[in-house]
Amino acid sequence: MIFLLAATGCAEFLEEDNKSNVIAEDFYETAEGYEALINANYSALRDIYGDDPWMFVCGTDLYQEGRDRPPQGLSKYFELNSSSSGVDFLYVNCYKAIQLANSAIHYADITEQTGVTTQYLGEARFLRANAYFLLVQSYGGVGMITEYVDEPILQFDRSSAEEVYTFIISELEGAMGQVSSGSYDGHVNQRAVENLLAKVHLTRGYEDFGTADDFSKAAAYADNVINGQDLNLTSEELWLPDNDMNEEVIFSVQWSAGSISADPTGIGNKQQSYFGPYMGGSEVAGDAPYKSYTTLPNRFALDLYEEGDERWYSTFMTEVFVRYYDYFDVDDHSSLMVEDFYEPRWFTAQDSIDYVNAHPGVEYHSYGTTDPNGGAISLDRATMIVKKFDDPNSLFGGATSTRDFIVSRLGETYLVAAEAYLQAGDPSTGLDRLNVVRERAGVADAALGEFNIDYILDERARELLGEYHRWFDLKRTGKLVERASAHNSWITPSNFEGTNGNLKILRPIPQNAIDLNQNKDFPQNPAYE
């Protein structure tokens, strides 16, 4: 917050949506101006979720780098320090969101906007709580600012993680009675608030300052969100490009073609760009999306899927057609010529022969050659393609997707409930929640004897691959070092070793924030001192 405000000044945030010639203070007191301020709050989510994914997915058990390297400190931990590339990403963008939320809360008392001001106030409180939740998970205790700021803050104290969690929960409980109780329409509603409360209580429950009822509260909030709703969509329907606002979405970040028109190669949703290789070469530029080859599912991630799991086919593009994006326009894929096929783990030798005979001329990619542990990742179409985020309307050359970023959805809520019930001492009910997810996927129910935190993490991997939860999942459950070291070939336990025997579990406070803070007693996280 310190270096952010000192470098840019508060005026940048307050003036960016000013559509008139009046100063910000006057503009935000009008109905038009206050609504613009609320819109700016939602727009800030695009910077958090629509840009680089490194702090969400790098350095985990599921993803490894491709030919374009992500920040090495976040990806491998070995050289992770307070000046490493990318470690300030959430620090900067979350504090921007907090500043906008503080402004919206401040102007709620003086704006001439009437009728919906209370609802907007609740939405701003939710967005501020969400930003602090990302910060406290990533960095531990951080500086808390909860009031409107109109000048740079040059000296700041650090609150404890316990204090930050207490504030987040209080804010969400307060927002509950202010936001809409209606269906999700892109604005925060009560269901979104309860869903975040479930995640916050679940996460705090693992901390040494967690309360005795955190897990039971997480389970109750998750069940309130579920409210008897089954997972009615198929895995394929869930990710259709024209179905982003489906019945299972709880909260999302939204784009439109108009919203990225000023810079169509840089300010759209980048999610599709990071989770699969570019499908083609220069001869089809303009007809295919840009893919970075940067973040690839590793062998362990692919091995988690079993025969019959519908998520294998809804997550990965196992067949690539001569006209790839015709895939989204036809119901009968048998009418399309297959150019590439990616073999699943369970294929037998006879299955392979039969497939090649049925598809003459196909480029057949054997299992074990399509991931960063065994594949030629420098070649187009050489690695397994994550298709669930693909946008057939995006342009070649950058972040041009206007698909929604799904922050929370019902399938994950069932898994939150499963984990919360397990940790609250009711594994039988937790297993019931998890098996709803497995039944939708078309695989056999899990048994009580195998139901533990590792099984839940495996199920979350299958259900949520690429959905920006994984680093937080491993950090929350205390499994980060164990599972990243076991399943990511770039990482060993020694990579996590920091100073004075401390492990690099939290990310470091960015060095710029430390340097610009005139409070020289502001502590760095122990592993980076």
Secondary structure, DSSP 8 states (H G I E B T S, - for coil): -HHHHHHH-HHHHHHTT--SSS-HHHHTTSHHHHHHHHHHHHHHHHHHHSS--HHHHTTSSSEEE-SS---HHHHHSTT--TTSTTTTHHHHHHHHHHHHHHHHHHHTTT-S--SSHHHHHHHHHHHHHHHHHHHHHHHSS-----S---S---------HHHHHHHHHHHHHHHHTTSB-S--SSS-BHHHHHHHHHHHHHHHHTSTT--TTHHHHHHHHHHHHHTT----S-HHHHT-TT-TT-TTEEEEE---TGGGTTSTTTSSB-HHHHSS--SS-GGGTTSS----S-EEE-HHHHHT--TT-HHHHHHB--EEETTGGGGGT-S-GGGS-EEEEE--TT--HHHHHHHHHHSTT-EEE-TTSSSTTTS-TTSTT-S--B-TT--TT--TTSS-B---EEEEEHHHHHHHHHHHHHHTT-HHHHHHHHHHHHHHHT-----GGG-SHHHHHHHHHHHHTTSS-HHHHHHHHT-HHHHHHHH-TT--GGGGB-GGG-B--S----HHHHHH-S-TT----GGG-
